[in-house]
């Protein structure tokens, strides 16, 4: 795991430097998003006790380089009020392969003392065309994952997306979260997104995990998300 983390960190650093150099040749562009979801599901597990959440974010891109911030309400049944994530990376291409190397810092507002919720993840992802759609894979590694006493983790995922028609697309993913210790589980999701307008879309999705014995948070869920981008 340590070797993998170092390799991902080095790759991300070198590609980010290349992306920053490329950014000097093209001006930055900005985008924003705002939405409402019936539940906040992250890797198959509810982050809002099954209740609706509001979320929003902002992104800046310059060439292949990108950075952004995203925030959401949540409910951990404690004093935590919200999650705010900061991320940056670079998206190079290698022939038909579209890659993404980056880092994400997850932070939690008003978390209980000693909870140690904040953590870093390093990402390496790639996708290739498959007919009209695409298939991809990704890995996220963290040296010190969410929660006190939790250390190294890795999340592996394979995913696919396919446009059924002009405004409707289907997508799904199969993932595995491995802890250094107990708690490993597999998760999967399948759903569809429909473009209501050029700036407004709705996503309906089913998700589940392999560990129902961990409690209701790990049981199957059906969520609907309304998202505006501009």
C-alpha positions as CSV (number, residue, x, y, z in Angstrom):
1,X,0.0,0.0,0.0
2,X,2.8,2.4,0.9
3,X,4.5,1.9,-2.5
4,X,1.2,2.4,-4.3
5,X,0.6,5.7,-2.4
6,X,4.0,7.0,-3.2
7,X,3.6,6.1,-6.9
8,X,0.3,7.8,-7.2
9,X,1.5,10.9,-5.4
10,X,4.6,11.1,-7.6
11,X,2.5,10.7,-10.8
12,X,-0.1,13.3,-9.7
13,X,2.7,15.8,-8.8
14,X,4.5,15.5,-12.1
15,X,1.3,15.6,-14.1
16,X,0.0,18.6,-12.2
17,X,3.2,20.5,-13.0
18,X,2.7,19.7,-16.6
19,X,-0.9,20.8,-16.4
20,X,0.1,24.0,-14.7
21,X,2.5,24.8,-17.5
22,X,-0.2,24.1,-20.1
23,X,-2.6,26.3,-18.2
24,X,-0.4,29.3,-19.0
25,X,-1.3,28.9,-22.7
26,X,-5.1,29.0,-22.2
27,X,-7.3,31.1,-20.0
28,X,-9.2,29.5,-17.1
29,X,-12.9,28.7,-17.4
30,X,-15.3,28.4,-14.5
31,X,-18.4,26.3,-13.8
32,X,-20.8,26.0,-10.9
33,X,-23.3,23.4,-9.7
34,X,-26.2,23.4,-7.2
35,X,-28.5,20.5,-6.3
36,X,-30.9,18.6,-4.0
37,X,-30.7,14.9,-3.3
38,X,-33.2,12.6,-1.5
39,X,-30.2,11.0,0.3
40,X,-26.4,11.4,0.3
41,X,-24.9,8.1,-0.7
42,X,-21.1,7.8,-0.8
43,X,-19.6,4.5,-1.8
44,X,-22.9,2.8,-1.0
45,X,-23.3,4.2,2.5
46,X,-25.7,7.0,3.5
47,X,-24.0,10.1,4.9
48,X,-27.3,11.8,5.9
49,X,-29.2,9.2,7.9
50,X,-31.4,8.7,4.8
51,X,-32.6,12.3,4.8
52,X,-32.4,14.8,1.9
53,X,-29.4,17.1,1.4
54,X,-28.5,20.2,-0.5
55,X,-25.1,20.6,-2.2
56,X,-23.1,22.8,-4.5
57,X,-19.7,23.4,-5.9
58,X,-17.4,25.5,-8.1
59,X,-14.7,24.3,-10.6
60,X,-12.0,26.0,-12.6
61,X,-10.2,24.5,-15.5
62,X,-7.2,25.6,-17.5
63,X,-6.0,23.3,-20.2
64,X,-5.9,19.8,-18.7
65,X,-5.5,21.2,-15.1
66,X,-8.5,21.5,-12.8
67,X,-9.4,22.5,-9.2
68,X,-12.6,22.9,-7.3
69,X,-14.6,22.9,-4.1
70,X,-17.8,21.1,-3.2
71,X,-20.0,21.2,-0.2
72,X,-23.0,19.3,1.1
73,X,-25.2,19.1,4.2
74,X,-25.1,15.7,6.0
75,X,-26.2,14.0,9.2
76,X,-23.9,11.8,11.3
77,X,-26.2,12.1,14.3
78,X,-23.6,14.2,16.0
79,X,-22.5,17.9,15.9
80,X,-21.1,17.7,12.4
81,X,-23.0,20.3,10.2
82,X,-21.5,19.9,6.7
83,X,-18.8,18.4,4.4
84,X,-16.5,20.6,2.3
85,X,-14.2,19.0,-0.2
86,X,-11.2,20.6,-2.0
87,X,-9.7,18.9,-5.0
88,X,-7.2,19.5,-7.8
89,X,-5.7,17.4,-10.6
90,X,-4.9,17.0,-14.2
91,X,-6.7,15.1,-17.0
92,X,-4.2,14.0,-19.7
93,X,-5.0,11.7,-22.7
94,X,-3.0,8.8,-24.0
95,X,-4.4,7.9,-27.4
96,X,-7.9,6.7,-26.7
97,X,-7.4,6.7,-22.9
98,X,-8.7,9.6,-20.9
99,X,-6.9,9.8,-17.5
100,X,-7.4,11.7,-14.3
101,X,-4.7,12.1,-11.6
102,X,-5.6,14.2,-8.6
103,X,-6.0,14.7,-4.8
104,X,-9.0,15.4,-2.6
105,X,-9.1,16.8,0.9
106,X,-12.4,16.0,2.7
107,X,-13.2,18.3,5.7
108,X,-16.1,18.2,8.1
109,X,-17.5,21.3,9.8
110,X,-18.1,21.2,13.6
111,X,-17.1,17.6,13.9
112,X,-16.9,16.3,17.5
113,X,-13.6,16.8,19.3
114,X,-11.2,13.9,18.6
115,X,-13.4,12.5,15.8
116,X,-10.6,12.9,13.2
117,X,-12.9,13.0,10.2
118,X,-10.8,15.1,7.9
119,X,-8.6,13.1,5.4
120,X,-6.7,13.1,2.1
121,X,-7.3,10.8,-0.9
122,X,-5.1,10.4,-4.0
123,X,-6.8,9.4,-7.2
124,X,-5.8,7.7,-10.4
125,X,-8.5,7.0,-13.0
126,X,-8.8,6.1,-16.7
127,X,-11.6,5.5,-19.2
128,X,-11.9,4.4,-22.8
129,X,-14.7,4.7,-25.4
130,X,-16.9,1.6,-25.7
131,X,-19.2,2.2,-28.7
132,X,-21.3,5.2,-27.9
133,X,-20.5,4.9,-24.2
134,X,-17.4,4.4,-22.1
135,X,-15.9,2.1,-19.5
136,X,-13.4,3.0,-16.8
137,X,-11.5,2.2,-13.7
138,X,-10.3,4.2,-10.7
139,X,-8.4,3.8,-7.5
140,X,-8.4,6.1,-4.5
141,X,-5.9,5.7,-1.7
142,X,-5.7,7.4,1.7
143,X,-2.9,7.3,4.2
144,X,-5.2,8.3,7.1
145,X,-8.9,7.6,6.3
146,X,-12.1,9.0,7.9
147,X,-12.4,8.5,11.6
148,X,-10.2,8.2,14.6
149,X,-8.1,5.0,14.6
150,X,-8.6,4.4,10.9
151,X,-5.4,4.3,8.8
152,X,-4.7,3.2,5.3
153,X,-7.5,2.5,2.8
154,X,-7.9,1.9,-0.9
155,X,-11.0,2.1,-2.9
156,X,-11.1,0.3,-6.3
157,X,-13.8,0.8,-8.9
158,X,-14.9,-0.2,-12.4
159,X,-17.6,1.8,-14.1
160,X,-19.5,2.3,-17.3
161,X,-21.9,4.8,-18.9
162,X,-24.0,4.6,-22.1
163,X,-26.2,7.2,-23.7
164,X,-29.6,5.5,-24.5
165,X,-30.9,8.6,-26.3
166,X,-30.1,12.3,-26.7
167,X,-31.1,13.3,-23.2
168,X,-31.0,9.9,-21.3
169,X,-27.9,8.0,-20.2
170,X,-27.4,4.9,-18.0
171,X,-24.4,4.4,-15.8
172,X,-23.2,2.0,-13.1
173,X,-20.2,1.1,-10.9
174,X,-18.8,-1.7,-8.9
175,X,-16.4,-0.8,-6.1
176,X,-14.5,-2.3,-3.2
177,X,-13.3,-0.5,-0.1
178,X,-10.3,-2.1,1.6
179,X,-9.3,-1.1,5.1
180,X,-6.0,-1.8,6.9
181,X,-7.9,-4.0,9.4
182,X,-11.6,-5.0,9.5
183,X,-14.5,-3.4,7.7
184,X,-13.9,-4.2,4.0
185,X,-17.0,-4.2,1.8
186,X,-18.1,-4.2,-1.8
187,X,-20.6,-1.7,-3.2
188,X,-22.4,-1.3,-6.5
189,X,-24.9,1.2,-8.1
190,X,-27.0,1.5,-11.2
191,X,-29.0,4.4,-12.5
192,X,-30.0,6.8,-15.2
193,X,-29.6,10.6,-15.8
194,X,-32.0,12.7,-17.8
195,X,-31.4,16.2,-19.1
196,X,-34.5,18.3,-18.4
197,X,-32.8,21.3,-19.9
198,X,-29.3,22.3,-21.0
199,X,-28.5,23.2,-17.4
200,X,-30.8,21.0,-15.3
201,X,-30.7,17.2,-14.9
202,X,-32.2,14.5,-12.8
203,X,-30.5,11.3,-11.7
204,X,-32.3,8.2,-10.2
205,X,-30.1,5.6,-8.8
206,X,-30.1,2.3,-6.9
207,X,-27.1,1.4,-4.6
208,X,-26.3,-1.4,-2.2
209,X,-23.4,-3.0,-0.3
210,X,-22.2,-6.4,0.7
211,X,-22.3,-5.6,4.5
212,X,-25.9,-5.3,5.7
213,X,-24.7,-6.7,9.0
214,X,-23.0,-3.4,9.6
215,X,-26.4,-1.7,10.0
216,X,-29.1,0.1,8.1
217,X,-26.6,2.6,6.7
218,X,-25.2,-0.2,4.5
219,X,-28.5,-1.4,3.2
220,X,-29.9,-0.8,-0.3
221,X,-31.0,2.7,-1.2
222,X,-32.9,4.5,-4.0
223,X,-32.0,8.1,-4.5
224,X,-33.1,11.0,-6.7
225,X,-30.9,13.9,-7.4
226,X,-31.8,17.2,-9.1
227,X,-28.7,19.2,-10.3
228,X,-28.2,22.5,-12.0
229,X,-25.0,23.4,-13.7
230,X,-24.0,26.8,-15.1
